């Protein structure tokens, strides 16, 4: 049975590996290329997708002439939101 000490060693090793990977990535970066850290706005993107879904469900009838298009777009956005959330969670937990 793994002990608490083992889990601390694993956590320390993962942290060290992530720091080394980030340092290597930063040193290999070209100075003229702008780097955007997507982790800073993942919550905003998720919130925007939910807001767009609600907006289409409320106001979609006035924009889309075919009622099936409104429900299809709303369902697609809702599915994208549900797909995006686990990916965002995996990225946040992986990068710490």
N, C-alpha and C positions, 0 to 999 in steps of 0.2 A: 504494500500500500504506500503510495507516495506521501511523503511528509511535507510539512509546511516549508521546511528548508529547501526541498526540491523545487517547489513552486516559486520560491523566491529566486533560486538560481536560474530557473527558466525565464522568469520575468526580467532579471538583470541581463541575461544573455540576449533576449529579444530587444531590449532597450539599446544595448550596445550595438547590435547588428543594425537596427534602424538608424542610429546616430551615424554609424560608419557609412551606410548607404546614402543618407542625406548629405553627408560631407563630401562623398565622392561625386554625387550628382551636382553639388554646388561648385566643386572645383572643375568639373568638365563642362560647365556652362559657358557658352560664348557670351562675351560682354555686350555685344550689340543686340542680343535677343531679349525681349521683355518677357519675363516669366510671371504668370498669374497663378497664384495659389488658389485652386478651386475650392479648397476646404473652407475658405473664408466666406463663401456665399452659397453653400449647399442648402442651408436652412431657408434662405431667401428664395432659391429656385423651387424648393418643395412648396413653400407657401404660395408662390406665384402660380404653380400648377393647380393647387387647390382653389385659389381665387378664380382662375380662368374657368375651371370646371363649374363652380357655382354661378359665375356670370353667364356662361353658355346655357346652363340649365334654366336660369331666370329669363334672360334676354334673347335667347337664341331664336325664338319664334319670329322676332322682328328682323333678324339678320338673314336667317336661312329660309328660303322659300319652301323647301321640302322639309316637313317635320322629322323625317327619318334621318336627315343629315344632322340635325340638332342632337338627337339622341345618340347617333353614332360618334359624333365628335366628343360629346360629354363622356360617353363610355370609354372611348379611347384615351382621353385625358385622365380619367379615373384609373384606368389600368396602368398607364404610364406612371402615375403617382405611386401606385402600389408596387410597381416594379422598381422605381427609383429609391424608395425608402430602404429596402434591404441593401441595395448597393451603396447608398450613402452611409448606412450603419456599418457595413463591412469596411468601408474606406476609413471611417473615423476610428474604428477599433484597431485597424491595422496600423494606421499612422500614429495613433495615440493622441 
